C-alpha cells in the first residue's frame, strides 16, 4: 500500500509595511520614471488631470466644507492615481476610469487617512491662527514699532511651528494610500509604516519636496495650465518612490 505524500504549501510572508533606505539621489530617478509613465500615455493622464481639477474646483465652491471634503477625499483619489500608475507601468493599460478605483476598493481605509490628514492640517492651521492673532493683539496693545515687532515675531513663530508640525502629518499620509490600496493594510498601521519610511528616507524626501515646490511654482504661472503635466508627473513619481522604498523595484 502506497503512502500518501503530503505536499506542504509555503505561503509568502504577509506584507508588514517594512521599508528600505534609498539614496537621496533616488528622487531624481522617481521623477524620471514619472515622466516615462506620462509620456507613454499623455492623453489619458492629461484627461484624468482635467477631470480631477474640475472635481476639486467644483467641491471647493462650497465654503469651508468644500476644503475639508477635498482634503478627506484626496487619499481616495490617490488610490485611483496609483492604480493608473501601476497599470501603465505593468502593461500600459491605464484608463481615466481608474481615477475612481479608490471608491471601489478599500474606500473606508482611504477616507480614514483623509480624515487624519484633514484633522492634522486644519488643526495646525488653527493653532497658527491663534499664534498670529495673539501676536497682533500684543502688537496693538504695545503700539507702534515695538508692537510691529511683536506681531511680526508671532507670525514668524506661527509659520515655523506650522511647517514643523505639518512634516509628520505629510510623511504619515504620503505612502499610506498605496499601502492601504495595494496591500489592504489598516489605516493606522499604514500611516505608521509611511511615517517610518519617511523618517528613514528623510533626505530623499526633502530633495523630492524641494523639486515639487519649484515645479508647483512654475506650473502655476501660466494660469495653472502646467498642473495638467505636473499632476501626472508627480503621481508617477510618487508611485515610483513607493516601489523603490517598499517593494525594492
Secondary structure by P-SEA (a helix, b strand, c coil): cbbbbbbbbbccccccbbbbbbcccaaaaaaaaaaaaaaacaaaaaaaaaaaaaaaaaaacccaaaaaaaaaaaaaaaaaaaaaaaaaaccccccccccccccccaaaaaaaaaaaaaaaaaaaaaaaaaaaaaaaaaaaaaccaaaaaaaaaaaaaaaaaaaaaaaaaaaaacaaaaaaacccccaaaaaaaaaaaaaaaaaaaaaaaaaaaaaaaaaacccccccaaaaaaaaaaaaaaaaaccccc
